[in-house]
């Protein structure tokens, strides 16, 4: 379940980055803005992946103690 969650998060990141590239191509944002938003997307991705890992780790510990 944890791995499925992480894959879903990565897919969302990929879609967001594709949208940013599309906006750049259409000249709705500049290259600097694209880089800033890519960093923000990556930061959020890392945060959510860590959250999933923490929950999986906690659940594994809970299962092993029973």
Phi and psi in degrees as a GROMACS rama.xvg file:
@    title "Ramachandran Plot"
@    xaxis  label "Phi"
@    yaxis  label "Psi"
@TYPE xy
-62.9765  -41.2159  UNK-2
-66.335  -38.5585  UNK-3
-62.2157  -39.7252  UNK-4
-63.2797  -42.7568  UNK-5
-66.8068  -38.1154  UNK-6
-63.3582  -41.7708  UNK-7
-62.2661  -41.4228  UNK-8
-63.0697  -43.4651  UNK-9
-64.7782  -36.088  UNK-10
-64.6081  -39.6622  UNK-11
-63.6742  -41.4426  UNK-12
-60.54  -44.2993  UNK-13
-61.3335  -44.2037  UNK-14
-63.3102  -41.206  UNK-15
-63.319  -42.8417  UNK-16
-66.0722  -36.4008  UNK-17
-64.2085  -41.1057  UNK-18
-62.5469  -39.8816  UNK-19
-63.3446  -42.2272  UNK-20
-64.3383  -36.8089  UNK-21
-65.1867  -43.5224  UNK-22
-63.1443  -38.862  UNK-23
-64.4831  -43.5948  UNK-24
-62.7905  -37.3005  UNK-25
-83.1008  3.06393  UNK-26
63.2341  28.9095  UNK-27
-85.6133  -22.9998  UNK-28
-134.217  159.484  UNK-29
-91.3787  172.281  UNK-30
-63.0928  -38.1549  UNK-31
-62.6984  -44.0308  UNK-32
-62.6159  -40.2138  UNK-33
-59.2511  -45.7453  UNK-34
-63.4717  -42.0951  UNK-35
-62.1459  -46.0654  UNK-36
-68.7153  -35.3826  UNK-37
-62.1536  -40.6522  UNK-38
-64.4049  -40.6249  UNK-39
-63.9599  -43.4457  UNK-40
-61.8171  -43.2138  UNK-41
-65.2029  -39.6116  UNK-42
-62.512  -45.0003  UNK-43
-64.9204  -39.9331  UNK-44
-60.2855  -48.7608  UNK-45
-59.2261  -41.5571  UNK-46
-62.5194  -45.7313  UNK-47
-71.0579  -36.7041  UNK-48
-63.9872  -41.4869  UNK-49
-62.3818  -40.1881  UNK-50
-61.4572  -44.3671  UNK-51
-62.9073  -45.6549  UNK-52
-59.5791  -42.1286  UNK-53
-62.2935  -42.9529  UNK-54
-67.6348  -39.2753  UNK-55
-64.4554  -43.6645  UNK-56
-61.2238  -44.4308  UNK-57
-61.6144  -43.3124  UNK-58
-66.5905  -39.8154  UNK-59
-61.5466  -42.9889  UNK-60
-62.6558  -41.4404  UNK-61
-63.6578  -43.2657  UNK-62
-66.3972  -39.5675  UNK-63
-70.6602  -23.6546  UNK-64
-82.6894  -15.3094  UNK-65
